[in-house]
Amino acid sequence: MVIAAAFIGPGTVTTAAASGAGFGYSLLWALLFSTLACAVLQESAARITIASGHTLGEAVKQRFNNKGIAWFLAISIFLGCAAYEAGNILGAISGMALAVTGVDPAVFTVVIVAISAAVLWLGKTSTVANIMGVVVAVMGFAFLIAGLSTPIDGAALAKGLFIPSFPEDSVILTLGLVGTTIVPYNLFLGSGLAKGQTIKSMRFGLVVAVLLGGVISMGILLAGTAMDGEFSFAGLAATLSEANGTWMATVFAIGLFAAGFTSSITAPLAAAITLQSVGGKDRDWSETGIRYRMGWGLVLLTGLIFGVTGIKPIPVIILAQAANGLILPVIAVFLWLICNNRKLMGGHVNGGGIDIFMGITVWVSSLLGLINIFKAANSVMGTAFAFAGNTQLILLVLATLVTVLTINFVMKERKLSAIS
């Protein structure tokens, strides 16, 4: 439930609803693919922890014998969590503002941060998971009601779900659906949460949570199909209420608030668990340790400052986009390599089917990462990014090159680890 709560945030709501508003059912297939890819990568990260006894950060340090790489990943993910925490809180505020008017957003911000801090201070991830389970259930129910309230064309829905297509000007939004579902920090989060589980129970829990998250995301996209014109939260709420009554705007508001609220808890939690996986196993990094609490506390504080002041952390977000653009494919590559290392994984190395799907995922994540880096560079230079012409060709070639090189390394990994 923590994983489902983590990847369904305001960014997912915005991207999925905008996809439905702009392209109807045509991009449902991208959500189906990204949900399956998310399940594969999350299972791989958790399997590493269970099979090797090491969290993802520890496994990276041991396999590559390099603390610098592990700390680069951890700090980059920490900065990404901090940069986007303001967005999570503002998303929750947007949901509350749709249902309750006349309240200063700063008050909502303080309340949300205080509740998030209280939940995290409890110190037990099992407690957080139980709380998230309840809120995710409420969120899922709200978004599915909103999605199913729209007129549905069964044939068109099936076509959009199972037949990939790229309507004009949809490529960036398509990759956005993948990027908002396969989140780098969730891999460290899932790895940390897998401690003490069996592979069987872990797989069952992850499959249920990730598929539930995918279905909720599809419900958000269906809700978006009801809207004409430029997307906005208020516009979608108004469209749903016109078709179904004012109660539907309240239902959507509850879902949006729940998405922002859950992510405002899971982003700090993921930051702390990621730093913990690299920092060590001493008392200060325990769930009630000072360093662990400082990790999630700094992320919450960042969200509080930007939420109360209303300042947009644009430079930090641009930097985080560039860093996360590098991190997602790098982590996907590391996962693929480690999951084929018999010395670490024993009898739980990847099978052929998982390797094929991980190869596809590495290609897509490499393309997505490169696009994020190019977009960040364009933002710094004050120019618009377009995935077309020479830029498109360059990015496709680079993503393919990364994938081919990784396949070569994976084959060597299996041979060398089998010999050792």
N, C-alpha and C positions, 0 to 999 in steps of 0.2 A: 504493500500500500504506500510505503514511503516513496518507492520508485515511481508509481503512478502519479502520486501527488507532485513529485519533483518535475516530471516532464510536461504536466498540464498546468501551465501558468498563463499569465496574460499574453505572453508572446504566442503561445499555441492558440489561444482564443482568437487573437487578432489575425494570425496567419490563416487558420482554418476557416474562420468566418469570412475573411476577405476572399479566400479561394472560392467559397460557395457563392458569394455575391458576384464575383467577377466571371467565374467559369462554370457555374452550376455543379454538376456531378463529375465533370471531366477529370478532376485531379484527385478523386477518391483513391485511385490506384497508388498514388504517391504515399498516401497515408497507410495503405495496406502494406506496401513495401517497407516503409520506414518503421512500422510497428514490428514486422518480422525481423528486420535488421537490428532493431533495438533489443528484441528478445535474444537474438544470437549473441550480440556483443555483451549484454548484461549477463547472460548465462556463462559466457567465457570468463568474464572477470570474476564472477562468484565461484566458478569451478576451479580457477587458479588458487583462490584462498582455501577452499576445502581440500583440494588434492595436494597442495604443496605446504599448507600451513602458514603461508605468507599472504599478507594483503597485497593488493596490486602494486603499491609503492615499494614494498619490501621485495617483491618478486622482480621488479624492474632493477632495483639496486643489486640484487644477487645475480641475476642473469647477465647484466651488462657491466657489473662490477664498477659502477659509476654513480656516486651519490649526486653528482652535479646534474645529471639528466633527470633523476627522480625529483630533485628539488626544483628544477626548472618547471617540470610539469605541475608540481604541487603549488608553487607560488603563482604560476600563470592561472591555474584553475581558481585559486583563492582570489586573485584580482578580478577574474571574471565574475565570480559569485558576488563580490562586493559591488562591482560596477552595475550589475543587473538587479541587485536587491532593491534599489530605488524603484525600478520598473515593476517589480513584484508588489511592492507596497502601494504604488500608485494604481496598479491594476485592482487591488483589493478596494482601494478608496473609490475608484470609478464604479465598482459594483455597489458599494454602499451609497454613493451619491445618486445612483439611479433609483434607489428605494427610499432614501431619507434625504430630504433637501433642507437647506438652511443651516447646515453645520459646517464649521470651518474645517477644511481638509487637514489642517495641522493637528486638530483634535483626533480625527480618525487615525492619523499616522502614529501619534503617541500611543493610542489604545492598541493598535495592531502590533506595534513593536513591543509593548509591555506584555501582551499575551504571548507573543512569540518567545520572548526572553524567559517567561515563566515556564513555558513548555520545555524549552531547551535546558533550563536550569535543573529540571527534575533529574537529568543525567542518564536516564535509561532509554536506549533506542527502542526497546520494546514498548515503553510507555508512549513515546512519540509515534510509533507505528500504529498503536491502537487508536490514538487521537486522530491521526491522519486517515485511518480506515473509515472512521465515522464521517469526517469532512469530505473525503473522496466520494463516499456513498451519496451524500447530499448533493455534491457537485455533479456527479454522474446522473443522478435522477433528474436534476434541474435541466441539464443540457440535453438529455435524451428526450424529455418532455418537449423542450423547445424545438428540437430537431424533428421529432415525429409529428409536431403540430402543423408542419408545412405540408402542402400537397406533394406526394411522392410518386414519381414515375418509375415503376419497378424495372422496366426494361432499360431505361436510361441509367438508372442507378447501377444495375448489374454491369452494363457496358463501361461506365466510369470506374467501377471497382476492379474489373479484371482485364480491361483492354487499355494499355498505356497510350496516352496521347499528349501532345504538347500544343494546345491552342496558342494562337499568336499572342506574344508578350506574356506567356505564362511560365517561362523557364525559371526565372528568379523566384517566383512564388512557389513553384514546384520544389525547388531545392530548399526553399525556406521551410516547407512542410517537413522535409527530411531532417534539416538542421535543428528544428525546434522539438523534434521527437528523439533523435539520437544526440543526447547532451553529454559532453565529455565528463563533467563532474559526477554525473549519475553512475559512471563506470566505477569510480573510486567509492562512491556511496554504496553501490550494490556489493562491491567487494568487501567493504567493511561490515556490512550487515549480514554477510554470509557466514561469519564466524560462528562455530558451534552447530551449524546445520549439516544435515546429510545432503548429498547431491540430489537424491530423489525429492526430498522435501523442498530444497531450494528451487529445483526446476518447476515443481508444481506451483509454488508461490509466485515465482517470476512470470510464468506463463499466464497465470490468472491475472496478475496485476498489470502486465504489459498489454495483454489483449483487452482488458477492461479499459486501460488508458486509450488504446487505439479506437475502441468503439465510442468512447466519450468524445474523442477528437472528431470522429466521423459525424457524431450527432451535432457537434458545433458547426461543421461544414454544412450539414443539411439545414440548420437554422439560418446560416448565411445565405442560402439560395432564395430565401423569402425576400431579400432586400434588393432594391434597384438603386443604382447610382453609387456615389462614393461611400465607402464603408466608414462607419463610426459606431461606437458602443451605443450611444444615444439613439442613432438612426435605426440600428437593428432592433433595439428595445421598442421603439415606436412602431416599427413595421410589424413586429410580433404582436403587440397589443392591439393594433388596428385589425388584425386578422382574427385574433382569439379573445380579446378583452384585456383589460389593464392588468389582470392577474398574471398574464404571460410575461409582461415586462418585469414584474417582481420575481418570477421564476428565473428569468435570465440574469437579473441582478444578483440573485443568490448564487447562481453558478459562477458568475464572474468574480464575486467576492471570494468564494471558496477557492477558486483557482489561484487568485493572488495571495490569499492568506496561507494556503498550504505551501506555495513556493517561497513565501517570505520566511517560513520555518525550515524548509528542506535545503535552501541555498546556504544559509549559515551552517546547518548540520553537515552538509557535504563539504564545505570548506574546512571545518574542524576535522572531519574524518580523513580528508585528503592529507592535511598537514600531519595528522597523527600517524598515517600509514608510512610516512617518510621519516618523521621526527624520532620515533622510537617507542619503546614499551614501558618507559619509567612512569612513576606515579603522576607526574605533571601532565602526561599525555592521556591519562585515564579519562573516562567520561565526566568525572567530577574534578579533574586536575586543572590547575591554573592556566596552563598553556592551551589546553583543549577549549576551555571556556573563553579564553582571550581570542581564540580563532573565530568562534561563532559570534562572540561579542563585537569584534571589530566590523564584521560584515553587517550585523544589525545596526551598529552605530552609523555606518556609512549610509544605509538606507534611511535611518532617522534624520540625519543631517540634510540629505537631498530632498527627502519627503517634506520636512517642515519648512525649509527655505524655498522650495519650489525651483531650485536651481537644477538645470539639466546637466548631468555629468558627461557632456558630449566628448571631451578629450579622453576621459577615462574609458568610456564605452568604445570609442574608436580603437584605443589601444587594446582593450579586451577582445574586440572582434578580431583584430590581427593575431593576437596571441591564441585565441580559441581556433582561429583558422588553421594555425599550425598544429594545435594540440590534438584535435579530433583524428586526423589521419595518422599522426604519430602514435597516439594511443592504440588506434585500430591495428597498426602495423605491429606494435609491441605485443598486443594481445595475440595476434596471429602467430607470431614467432614463439612466444612463451607457451601457448597451447599446443605447440608441436615439439616441445622440448621434453623428451622422455625422462630426463634426469630430474626435472622439477615436477612433471605431471604424472609420472608412472604410467599406469594403465588408463589414465583419463585424458590422453592426448586426443586431438581432433580426429574425427572420422572424415572420409572423403566428401560427404555431403556438406558438412559444416565448413570445411575448407573452401569449397566452391562458393558458398554463400558469403563467407568472410572476404573472399577475393572481390566479389561484386561490391560488398560494403566498403572495402578499402578504396576501390575506384571511385565510388560515389562520394565518400567522405573526403577523398583527396580533391575531387572537383569542387565540392562545397567549400573546403578549406581555402583553396586557391581563390575562389570567387570572393570569400570574405576578406582575404588579404588585399585583393585588387580593389574591393569596395572601400576598405579602410584607407588605402593609398589615395583613391580618388577623393574621399572626404577631406583628407589633409590638404590636397591640392585644390579643393573647391570645385571639382568637376564631377559630371554625372557618369555613373558606371553603366555600360551597356554590354550585355552578354551576346555579342554578335560580331560578325566579320572576323578580322584577324585575332581579336581577343578571344573569341570563342574557340578558334582553331588551336591557339597556343595553350589554352587551359585544358582542352580535351587531350592534346598530345602529352602535356605534362602529367595529367592524372593517369593516363595509360602507362607512361614511363615508370611512374612510382609503383603502379600495380605489378608490372612485369618484373621490375627489380625485386620487389617484395616476394613474389612467387619464387624467384631464384634463391633468395635468402631462406625462405621457408623450407625448400627442398634440402638445402644444406643443413639447416637446423635439425631436421629429422634424422639425417644420416650421421651427423657428428654426435648428437645426443644419444643415438642408439649405440654407437661405438663406445662412448665414454661410460 
